[in-house]
Amino acid sequence: MAARGVSKLGKVSVYDSVEPPTCISCGKPVNPSERAVSFYCPNCGVMLLWRCNKCRTQMITYKCPNCGFEGP
């Protein structure tokens, strides 16, 4: 059985919707044209974290959902 959005041949359908990443600090969707950043957790290196430009420039804290690491 193929995953949702992926055909049996492993190709993604152009008709499936794609959800944008969300900011780890504020929870809002990250706009593709925004100056956001993505990085792996500096502690565990497992989770890919996204931060919007506003949270990044205002140094709002974030918390890794995998290991609990908190950063500015």
C-alpha positions in Angstrom: 0.0 0.0 0.0 1.4 3.4 -1.0 1.7 6.3 1.4 -0.7 9.2 1.0 0.3 11.4 -1.9 2.8 8.9 -3.3 1.9 6.5 -6.2 2.9 2.9 -6.4 5.8 4.1 -8.6 7.1 6.4 -5.8 6.1 9.6 -7.6 4.3 12.4 -5.8 1.0 13.5 -7.4 0.8 17.2 -8.4 -2.8 17.2 -7.2 -2.0 16.5 -3.6 -1.7 19.4 -1.2 1.5 20.2 0.5 1.5 21.8 4.0 4.2 24.4 4.6 6.5 23.9 7.6 5.6 25.6 10.8 7.7 27.8 13.1 8.8 25.8 16.2 8.5 29.0 18.3 5.1 30.5 17.4 3.5 27.6 15.4 2.6 29.8 12.4 3.1 28.4 8.9 6.4 29.6 7.3 5.9 31.4 4.0 8.2 30.3 1.2 9.2 33.9 0.5 9.9 34.7 4.2 13.5 34.8 5.5 13.0 31.8 7.7 15.7 29.3 8.7 15.7 25.5 9.1 18.3 23.6 11.1 18.7 20.3 12.9 18.5 20.4 16.7 22.0 21.3 18.0 21.6 18.8 20.8 20.2 15.6 19.3 20.6 16.3 15.6 17.4 14.4 14.8 14.6 17.0 14.4 14.5 19.5 11.6 13.4 22.8 13.2 12.0 25.8 11.3 12.0 29.4 12.7 10.2 32.3 11.1 12.0 35.6 10.6 10.1 37.3 13.4 10.9 34.7 16.0 14.5 34.5 14.9 15.2 38.2 15.0 13.4 38.7 18.3 15.3 35.7 19.8 12.1 33.9 20.9 13.0 30.6 22.5 12.3 27.3 20.9 12.2 23.7 22.3 13.1 20.6 20.5 10.1 18.1 20.7 12.5 15.2 20.5 15.1 15.9 23.3 13.7 19.0 25.1 16.7 21.2 24.2 15.8 24.9 24.5 17.5 27.6 22.6 17.2 31.3 21.8 
